[in-house]
Amino acid sequence: TFDLQILKRYWRAAGTDLHLDILSFVDTAALFKARALNMVQHYNETHMAFARRVLELKAPGVKYNLAYACDHLGISTKELSPAHRAAGDVERAEKLYLKLAGDCSCYRTHKIST
């Protein structure tokens, strides 16, 4: 959700409207924190609502930044671009997402009724 706000700001500054489907975004920080706290997405809860619920929860001592998450899950980052640069963070987020989607019970895909 943090990156989405940055993208929108830069798109506006460039004079372009950014129309993105908010339901297509996945917040890996929320997935990792949810995993640490044994939280699951509710049936019919959008991922963005789930992410907001997880990230707003106070959990002293629970780390969920990208570098920590990758290290904690044993994700190799040696061959990736430098951290805290756009390419490096995207590569790390992709690896983290694939790891979490593969083995995290907190990440469930439910059809959302509209």
N, C-alpha and C positions, 0 to 999 in steps of 0.2 A: 504494500500500500504506500510505503514511503517513496519508492521509485516511481510509482504511477503519478504521484503529485509533481515530481520533478519533470517527468516527461511532458505532462500537461502544460507546465509553466514554460518550458522551452518551445513547445509547439505554438503556444499563444504568442510568445515573443517573436517567433518567425512568421507570424501572421497566418498561421494555419490552424484550422480547427482539428482537434484530435478526437475522433469518434472511435472509441474502443469499447468492445463488449466487456464490461466489468466482470461478467461471469466466466470469462476465459482466463483470468489471472489467478495465479496460485502464489500464496505467500509462504515461502519456505521457512521463514523465521517462525511463523505461527505453527506450521506443521511440526517443526522440531520442538518448540516449547510445549505443544500439546502432547507430543510423544513423551517428553520428560515428566509431564504432569498427569499422564494417563487420561487425557481428555479425548473425547470423540465428537465428531461432527454429528449433530442431530439430524434426523430424517427431515428432509425438506428445508434444511438450513443451507443457505448459500455459502460458498466458501468464504466470501468476503465477510458475511455476518459471523461465521465461525472464527475467522482470523481476528476480527475485531474483539470478539468475546475472549479469545485466548490471550491476545496481546494486552488487553486492558486489565487482565487479572494480575494483581500484585502477587509476586512469587519471589521473595527475597532469596538470593543465592542461586536462582535458576538462570543459567547463561544460555543464550540462544543466538548469539551473533554468528555470522557466516563462518569465520575462521574456526571458532570453537566447535561449531556443529560438524564441520568437515573433519577436524582432528578427532573429535569424540567418536565419530562413526568410522574412523579409519579410512577416510577418503583421501587418496593420494592426490596431491596438488603440485608436485614437483615439476611436472611437464606443462603446467598451465601458465598463462600470462601472469604478471605480477598482481598480487592482491591490491585492493583499493583502487584499481583502474577499471574502467568499464568492461573491457574484454575479460580480465581476470575474474571479476566478480560474477559476470554472466556465466563463465565456464564453471565456476565453483557452485553457483546456484543450480545450474543444470545437473551437475553430478549429485548434489544434495537432494534435489527433487527426485531424481531417478532412484536413489537409495531409499528415500522415505516412501515413495510410491510403491516400491517393491516389497518393503517389509514393515510398514507402519500401519497398525490397525486404526490409527486416528485418521488416516486418509481413506475415506470411503467415497465411492461415487454413487450418488443417489439421483434418480430422475427428479427434477424439481417441477412440481405442479404449478401452473400459472393460471 
